[in-house]
Structure formats: structure tokens, C-alpha cells
Amino acid sequence: MRTTTADVVSRRSPFFVALAWALAVTLALGFARSFFLYPVLGSKPLTVALIIHGLCGTAWFALLIQQARLARARRMPDHRQWGRWGPYVAAAVILSALWIVAISAFDGRPTGSGLPEQVGLFIQLTTTAWFAALATSGFLLTRQPDAHRRLMILATITMLAPAFSRITRLFRDGGPPLFDSATLAIPFILALAWYDWRQLGRVHRVTLW
């Protein structure tokens, strides 16, 4: 997650820092019971694959927040230094997600999403593919800061699909969700579009796409 050109407006704005924190809070809420507060609230044993995937995902969000903070402070040498870890963390997220999919597909173990097995596996594969495509695009466009950071945010939103699914079931005790989990992605995308309109006078092509 590196950039090489300055963008004074976005560097001084707290928007991307706040958005990164909001995404991280969503992750913590969605996986509070099954991962972050597992010793207190967990009821099913965590496998090694789930633990590794959880740690990799947490590392991605920690890096996103760190990079947003450094960019806002215009500490670009530090931003580039930390950004070198981005592809490695993204690869770890993708490989650990595929590991879970493989275990679920061959051993019949549930993914933990609460969805039917085939639906859960399809969503896991689809969101992993979208995350890989968006994150890779972001890494390739580090010399285009506006596109770069929006791609990283959208990749992270895609990555939150399992957390969204769990949030819709938090108060249902295993029952059907109150609403479609994809609905929870809309406020984040609208916030990004609002920021685009305020700063650019239009919706950025990456956000619009």
C-alpha cells in the first residue's frame, strides 16, 4: 500500500483514517463471538486454519489503519516502507481463505457463516477472488494515489462479507438474518462516494465502478 505522489487534500483529511477504523470495528463486531472474544463467547472449537486466517485478516486491517495514518501525516517514506508488507499480507489472507474453503469442501466442515454449505463456499470463493483482484489493482496503481487508496478500501469492504453475514445473525440465535448481509456494504460505499463528491466534485471512477 504505497504511493509516490503527493495529494495534499486527502493527506490532511481524516476521512480515510476514520473509514479504516470503521471497517476494523465492523470486522471486530462480526467476529467478536467466533474469534476476538472466543475464550469468553465461543462455543465451537477454533481450528488451526481459522486461527491463522483470523490473524492474517487482522493484520490486513492493522496495516490499512497504519497506512491511512501515515498518509494523512504525509510521512511518505514510512508509508512506502510499511507498504512493502501489503502484498505479503494480502497473499496470506487469500491463501488462508482458500485453505478454509478446501477444508470445508473436502471434509464437510462448516465455514461458520451460518449459510448452507454450498452457498457459503461460493460466497467465500467469490469474495476472495474480488479481494485478490481489487488489492492487486491497488498495488499496481501506487503511482495513482486517488485510485490506489480507493481500491484498497473497496478490497477491504469485499473482505468483510463474512463479517456482514455474521452481524445480520447476531440477535437471531441461529435463525434467519434480519436482512441481506450485502446491505451492510452500502453505507461504506456511499461514504466513499460522498467524500469523492466533496473533494473532487464528482464520484471517482474507481468508486463508481
C-alpha positions as CSV (number, residue, x, y, z in Angstrom):
1,M,0.0,0.0,0.0
2,R,2.4,2.6,-1.2
3,T,2.2,6.0,-3.0
4,T,4.8,8.1,-4.6
5,T,3.0,11.4,-5.4
6,A,1.6,13.9,-3.0
7,D,-2.1,14.7,-2.7
8,V,-2.4,17.4,-0.1
9,V,-6.2,17.4,0.3
10,S,-6.6,13.8,1.1
11,R,-3.4,13.6,3.2
12,R,-4.8,16.3,5.5
13,S,-8.3,14.8,5.6
14,P,-9.1,12.4,8.4
15,F,-11.7,10.6,6.2
16,F,-9.6,7.6,5.2
17,V,-8.3,7.1,8.7
18,A,-11.9,7.2,10.1
19,L,-13.1,4.9,7.3
20,A,-10.4,2.4,8.0
21,W,-11.3,2.4,11.7
22,A,-15.0,1.9,10.9
23,L,-14.1,-1.1,8.7
24,A,-12.0,-2.5,11.5
25,V,-14.8,-2.1,14.1
26,T,-17.1,-3.9,11.7
27,L,-14.7,-6.8,11.5
28,A,-14.4,-6.9,15.3
29,L,-18.2,-6.8,15.7
30,G,-18.8,-9.6,13.1
31,F,-16.1,-11.9,14.5
32,A,-16.4,-11.0,18.2
33,R,-18.1,-14.2,19.2
34,S,-16.3,-16.6,16.9
35,F,-12.7,-15.1,17.1
36,F,-11.8,-12.0,19.0
37,L,-13.8,-12.9,22.2
38,Y,-13.7,-16.6,21.6
39,P,-12.4,-17.5,25.1
40,V,-15.5,-15.8,26.6
41,L,-18.2,-16.2,24.0
42,G,-17.1,-19.1,21.7
43,S,-18.9,-22.3,21.7
44,K,-17.3,-24.2,18.8
45,P,-13.6,-25.1,18.8
46,L,-11.3,-23.0,16.6
47,T,-9.2,-24.9,14.1
48,V,-5.7,-24.0,13.2
49,A,-6.8,-22.8,9.8
50,L,-9.4,-20.4,11.3
51,I,-6.9,-19.0,13.7
52,I,-4.3,-18.4,11.0
53,H,-6.9,-16.8,8.7
54,G,-8.2,-14.6,11.6
55,L,-4.7,-13.4,12.4
56,C,-3.9,-12.7,8.7
57,G,-7.2,-10.8,8.3
58,T,-6.5,-8.8,11.5
59,A,-3.0,-7.9,10.2
60,W,-4.5,-6.6,7.0
61,F,-6.8,-4.2,8.9
62,A,-4.0,-3.1,11.2
63,L,-1.9,-2.3,8.1
64,L,-4.7,-0.4,6.5
65,I,-5.1,1.8,9.5
66,Q,-1.4,2.4,9.8
67,Q,-1.1,3.3,6.1
68,A,-4.0,5.7,6.4
69,R,-2.5,7.4,9.4
70,L,0.9,7.7,7.7
71,A,-0.6,9.1,4.5
72,R,-2.6,11.7,6.4
73,A,0.5,12.8,8.3
74,R,2.4,12.9,4.9
75,R,5.0,10.6,6.2
76,M,5.5,9.1,2.8
77,P,8.9,7.3,3.4
78,D,7.3,5.4,6.3
79,H,4.2,4.8,4.2
80,R,6.3,3.2,1.4
81,Q,8.3,1.2,3.9
82,W,5.2,-0.3,5.5
83,G,3.6,-0.7,2.1
84,R,6.1,-3.3,1.2
85,W,4.3,-5.7,3.5
86,G,1.0,-5.2,1.8
87,P,1.3,-7.8,-0.9
88,Y,2.6,-10.4,1.6
89,V,-0.3,-9.8,4.0
90,A,-2.8,-9.9,1.1
91,A,-1.3,-13.2,-0.1
92,A,-1.6,-14.6,3.4
93,V,-5.2,-13.6,3.6
94,I,-6.0,-15.2,0.2
95,L,-4.2,-18.4,0.9
96,S,-5.6,-18.9,4.3
97,A,-9.1,-18.2,3.0
98,L,-8.6,-20.8,0.3
99,W,-7.3,-23.2,2.9
100,I,-10.6,-22.9,4.8
101,V,-12.6,-23.4,1.6
102,A,-10.6,-26.5,0.8
103,I,-11.2,-28.0,4.3
104,S,-14.9,-27.2,4.1
105,A,-15.2,-28.7,0.6
106,F,-13.3,-31.9,1.3
107,D,-14.1,-32.6,4.9
108,G,-17.6,-31.1,5.1
109,R,-16.7,-28.7,8.0
110,P,-18.8,-25.6,8.1
111,T,-17.2,-22.3,7.3
112,G,-19.0,-20.6,10.3
113,S,-21.0,-18.2,8.2
114,G,-24.3,-19.9,9.1
115,L,-25.3,-20.2,5.4
116,P,-25.9,-23.5,3.6
117,E,-22.6,-25.2,2.8
118,Q,-22.6,-24.7,-1.0
119,V,-23.7,-21.1,-0.7
120,G,-21.1,-20.3,2.0
121,L,-18.3,-21.8,-0.1
122,F,-19.4,-20.0,-3.2
123,I,-19.5,-16.6,-1.4
124,Q,-16.1,-17.3,0.2
125,L,-14.5,-18.1,-3.2
126,T,-16.2,-15.1,-4.8
127,T,-15.2,-12.6,-2.2
128,T,-11.7,-14.0,-2.1
129,A,-11.4,-13.5,-5.8
130,W,-12.8,-9.9,-5.6
131,F,-10.4,-9.1,-2.8
132,A,-7.5,-10.5,-4.8
133,A,-8.4,-8.5,-7.9
134,L,-9.0,-5.2,-6.1
135,A,-6.0,-5.5,-3.8
136,T,-3.7,-6.4,-6.8
137,S,-5.0,-3.5,-8.8
138,G,-4.3,-1.2,-5.8
139,F,-0.7,-2.4,-5.5
140,L,-0.2,-1.9,-9.3
141,L,-1.6,1.7,-9.1
142,T,0.6,3.0,-6.3
143,R,1.6,5.9,-8.5
144,Q,-2.0,6.9,-8.8
145,P,-2.9,7.7,-5.2
146,D,-6.6,8.5,-5.7
147,A,-7.2,5.2,-7.4
148,H,-4.8,3.3,-5.1
149,R,-6.5,4.1,-1.8
150,R,-10.0,3.7,-3.1
151,L,-9.1,0.2,-4.4
152,M,-7.7,-0.7,-1.0
153,I,-10.8,0.4,0.7
154,L,-13.1,-1.5,-1.7
155,A,-10.9,-4.6,-1.4
156,T,-11.3,-4.4,2.4
157,I,-15.1,-3.9,2.1
158,T,-15.2,-7.0,-0.1
159,M,-13.2,-8.9,2.5
160,L,-15.8,-8.0,5.2
161,A,-18.6,-10.1,3.5
162,P,-18.3,-12.9,6.2
163,A,-18.4,-10.3,9.0
164,F,-21.5,-8.8,7.4
165,S,-23.1,-12.2,7.3
166,R,-22.4,-12.8,11.0
167,I,-23.7,-9.3,12.0
168,T,-27.1,-10.0,10.4
169,R,-27.4,-13.1,12.7
170,L,-26.1,-11.6,15.9
171,F,-29.5,-11.2,17.5
172,R,-31.2,-14.1,15.8
173,D,-29.8,-17.0,17.9
174,G,-29.1,-19.1,14.8
175,G,-32.3,-18.0,13.0
176,P,-32.5,-16.4,9.5
177,P,-30.9,-13.0,9.1
178,L,-32.9,-9.8,9.5
179,F,-31.8,-8.5,6.1
180,D,-29.3,-9.4,3.3
181,S,-25.8,-9.1,4.6
182,A,-24.6,-7.2,1.4
183,T,-26.7,-4.3,2.6
184,L,-24.1,-3.5,5.2
185,A,-21.6,-2.7,2.5
186,I,-23.7,0.1,1.1
187,P,-23.0,2.8,3.8
188,F,-19.3,2.4,3.3
189,I,-19.5,2.8,-0.4
190,L,-21.9,5.7,-0.1
191,A,-19.5,7.4,2.3
192,L,-16.7,7.0,-0.2
193,A,-18.9,8.5,-2.9
194,W,-19.8,11.4,-0.7
195,Y,-16.2,12.1,0.0
196,D,-15.4,11.9,-3.7
197,W,-18.2,14.5,-4.4
198,R,-17.0,16.8,-1.7
199,Q,-13.3,16.7,-2.7
200,L,-13.5,16.2,-6.4
201,G,-16.9,17.5,-7.4
202,R,-17.7,14.0,-8.9
203,V,-17.6,10.4,-8.0
204,H,-14.2,8.9,-8.7
205,R,-14.2,6.3,-11.4
206,V,-12.9,3.6,-9.1
207,T,-15.8,4.2,-6.6
208,L,-18.3,4.4,-9.4
209,W,-17.1,1.2,-11.0
